[in-house]
Amino acid sequence: MSKQALQTKANELFAIHKLEVLHLTADGQGFSEENKHHAQSHAQTLKDKKVYTFERNFEPETTETKTASTDTNREALVEEYTKLFDKKPAHNMKADTLQAKIDAKKAELAALPVQTETVTATKVEAAETDNKDTTSDTSSEEEE
């Protein structure tokens, strides 16, 4: 692979994994910093035995932006949590913990069978009959 193709591959891997440094062999195999020795061993099996090292190129997010987006996300999670559990979460519960609890509750609810109450005609007729008996008793007493 060319250096440019390896850079493209490195960018793809950086998008997927939260790594600061990435080691690529000539065949495009990626290795983390902790596994650099594996990259070197793998490279020995290739025609091009060089290991290419790439560092993540990113602009750090400002603290204000990060805080604002985290607060907005947490507010939405608190609202969803409150709807599912009928209570507010602990004030110090982190957003990822909230999300995990919400996901678990949704999975639990999805696993429950849907319960619908079926009213049979017999129950309705029995209730109507009881009402008629009460009405006829009242009218009999008034006649006397």
Number of C-alpha atoms within 10 A of each C-alpha: 12 10 10 9 12 22 17 13 17 24 17 11 16 18 11 9 11 10 14 13 17 24 24 24 23 20 16 18 15 22 21 18 15 11 12 18 13 15 23 18 13 18 20 14 9 12 9 12 16 15 23 19 18 16 13 15 10 7 6 7 9 8 8 9 10 11 12 11 11 13 13 11 12 18 13 12 20 22 13 16 20 14 12 15 12 9 11 13 16 9 7 6 11 13 17 11 11 18 16 11 16 20 13 12 15 12 11 10 12 10 9 8 7 8 6 6 6 6 8 8 9 9 10 11 11 11 11 11 12 11 11 12 11 10 11 11 10 11 11 9 8 8 6 5
